[in-house]
Amino acid sequence: MSELTIGQLIKIIIGVLVFAVVVLGLYFFFKNYILDFFNGLGGEAVLGLR
């Protein structure tokens, strides 16, 4: 079994942080497009019947 050094732990932490920033960035970039797309599918049809 290999031991984790401080340098390896720092690289793992930086990798996790970069991954989290990328995922959050994609979420904030696409949330308006995707949520508006799915909100418009069923909601307007139901509101139109009232």
mmCIF file of the C-alpha atoms, coordinates in Angstrom:
data_MODEL
# 
_entry.id   MODEL 
# 
loop_
_atom_site.group_PDB 
_atom_site.id 
_atom_site.type_symbol 
_atom_site.label_atom_id 
_atom_site.label_alt_id 
_atom_site.label_comp_id 
_atom_site.label_asym_id 
_atom_site.label_entity_id 
_atom_site.label_seq_id 
_atom_site.pdbx_PDB_ins_code 
_atom_site.Cartn_x 
_atom_site.Cartn_y 
_atom_site.Cartn_z 
_atom_site.occupancy 
_atom_site.B_iso_or_equiv 
_atom_site.pdbx_formal_charge 
_atom_site.auth_seq_id 
_atom_site.auth_comp_id 
_atom_site.auth_asym_id 
_atom_site.auth_atom_id 
_atom_site.pdbx_PDB_model_num 
ATOM 1  C CA . MET A 1 1  ? 0.000   0.000  0.000   1.00 0.00 ? 1  MET A CA 1 
ATOM 2  C CA . SER A 1 2  ? 1.344   3.401  -0.882  1.00 0.00 ? 2  SER A CA 1 
ATOM 3  C CA . GLU A 1 3  ? 1.275   6.225  1.597   1.00 0.00 ? 3  GLU A CA 1 
ATOM 4  C CA . LEU A 1 4  ? -0.261  9.583  0.795   1.00 0.00 ? 4  LEU A CA 1 
ATOM 5  C CA . THR A 1 5  ? 2.169   12.437 1.057   1.00 0.00 ? 5  THR A CA 1 
ATOM 6  C CA . ILE A 1 6  ? 1.289   16.054 1.720   1.00 0.00 ? 6  ILE A CA 1 
ATOM 7  C CA . GLY A 1 7  ? 1.890   16.874 -1.952  1.00 0.00 ? 7  GLY A CA 1 
ATOM 8  C CA . GLN A 1 8  ? -0.502  14.158 -3.090  1.00 0.00 ? 8  GLN A CA 1 
ATOM 9  C CA . LEU A 1 9  ? -3.166  15.310 -0.628  1.00 0.00 ? 9  LEU A CA 1 
ATOM 10 C CA . ILE A 1 10 ? -2.857  18.884 -1.885  1.00 0.00 ? 10 ILE A CA 1 
ATOM 11 C CA . LYS A 1 11 ? -3.231  17.704 -5.494  1.00 0.00 ? 11 LYS A CA 1 
ATOM 12 C CA . ILE A 1 12 ? -6.326  15.665 -4.575  1.00 0.00 ? 12 ILE A CA 1 
ATOM 13 C CA . ILE A 1 13 ? -7.897  18.621 -2.744  1.00 0.00 ? 13 ILE A CA 1 
ATOM 14 C CA . ILE A 1 14 ? -7.156  20.983 -5.646  1.00 0.00 ? 14 ILE A CA 1 
ATOM 15 C CA . GLY A 1 15 ? -8.626  18.453 -8.087  1.00 0.00 ? 15 GLY A CA 1 
ATOM 16 C CA . VAL A 1 16 ? -11.830 18.144 -6.063  1.00 0.00 ? 16 VAL A CA 1 
ATOM 17 C CA . LEU A 1 17 ? -12.144 21.926 -5.792  1.00 0.00 ? 17 LEU A CA 1 
ATOM 18 C CA . VAL A 1 18 ? -11.605 22.390 -9.536  1.00 0.00 ? 18 VAL A CA 1 
ATOM 19 C CA . PHE A 1 19 ? -14.215 19.716 -10.264 1.00 0.00 ? 19 PHE A CA 1 
ATOM 20 C CA . ALA A 1 20 ? -16.714 21.408 -7.921  1.00 0.00 ? 20 ALA A CA 1 
ATOM 21 C CA . VAL A 1 21 ? -16.099 24.819 -9.525  1.00 0.00 ? 21 VAL A CA 1 
ATOM 22 C CA . VAL A 1 22 ? -16.625 23.364 -13.013 1.00 0.00 ? 22 VAL A CA 1 
ATOM 23 C CA . VAL A 1 23 ? -19.863 21.641 -12.000 1.00 0.00 ? 23 VAL A CA 1 
ATOM 24 C CA . LEU A 1 24 ? -21.188 24.779 -10.308 1.00 0.00 ? 24 LEU A CA 1 
ATOM 25 C CA . GLY A 1 25 ? -20.176 26.894 -13.279 1.00 0.00 ? 25 GLY A CA 1 
ATOM 26 C CA . LEU A 1 26 ? -22.020 24.617 -15.689 1.00 0.00 ? 26 LEU A CA 1 
ATOM 27 C CA . TYR A 1 27 ? -25.058 24.620 -13.404 1.00 0.00 ? 27 TYR A CA 1 
ATOM 28 C CA . PHE A 1 28 ? -25.226 28.414 -13.212 1.00 0.00 ? 28 PHE A CA 1 
ATOM 29 C CA . PHE A 1 29 ? -24.538 28.769 -16.944 1.00 0.00 ? 29 PHE A CA 1 
ATOM 30 C CA . PHE A 1 30 ? -27.283 26.351 -18.050 1.00 0.00 ? 30 PHE A CA 1 
ATOM 31 C CA . LYS A 1 31 ? -29.858 26.684 -15.250 1.00 0.00 ? 31 LYS A CA 1 
ATOM 32 C CA . ASN A 1 32 ? -31.861 29.420 -16.977 1.00 0.00 ? 32 ASN A CA 1 
ATOM 33 C CA . TYR A 1 33 ? -31.989 27.600 -20.308 1.00 0.00 ? 33 TYR A CA 1 
ATOM 34 C CA . ILE A 1 34 ? -32.806 24.153 -18.935 1.00 0.00 ? 34 ILE A CA 1 
ATOM 35 C CA . LEU A 1 35 ? -35.268 25.250 -16.247 1.00 0.00 ? 35 LEU A CA 1 
ATOM 36 C CA . ASP A 1 36 ? -37.113 27.544 -18.653 1.00 0.00 ? 36 ASP A CA 1 
ATOM 37 C CA . PHE A 1 37 ? -37.280 24.737 -21.203 1.00 0.00 ? 37 PHE A CA 1 
ATOM 38 C CA . PHE A 1 38 ? -38.788 22.231 -18.760 1.00 0.00 ? 38 PHE A CA 1 
ATOM 39 C CA . ASN A 1 39 ? -41.048 24.775 -17.059 1.00 0.00 ? 39 ASN A CA 1 
ATOM 40 C CA . GLY A 1 40 ? -42.581 25.717 -20.393 1.00 0.00 ? 40 GLY A CA 1 
ATOM 41 C CA . LEU A 1 41 ? -43.443 22.155 -21.431 1.00 0.00 ? 41 LEU A CA 1 
ATOM 42 C CA . GLY A 1 42 ? -46.376 21.356 -19.143 1.00 0.00 ? 42 GLY A CA 1 
ATOM 43 C CA . GLY A 1 43 ? -47.127 24.521 -17.226 1.00 0.00 ? 43 GLY A CA 1 
ATOM 44 C CA . GLU A 1 44 ? -48.470 26.640 -20.067 1.00 0.00 ? 44 GLU A CA 1 
ATOM 45 C CA . ALA A 1 45 ? -50.821 23.929 -21.296 1.00 0.00 ? 45 ALA A CA 1 
ATOM 46 C CA . VAL A 1 46 ? -52.415 23.602 -17.860 1.00 0.00 ? 46 VAL A CA 1 
ATOM 47 C CA . LEU A 1 47 ? -52.666 27.358 -17.420 1.00 0.00 ? 47 LEU A CA 1 
ATOM 48 C CA . GLY A 1 48 ? -54.290 27.674 -20.828 1.00 0.00 ? 48 GLY A CA 1 
ATOM 49 C CA . LEU A 1 49 ? -57.175 25.414 -19.806 1.00 0.00 ? 49 LEU A CA 1 
ATOM 50 C CA . ARG A 1 50 ? -58.228 27.566 -16.865 1.00 0.00 ? 50 ARG A CA 1 
# 
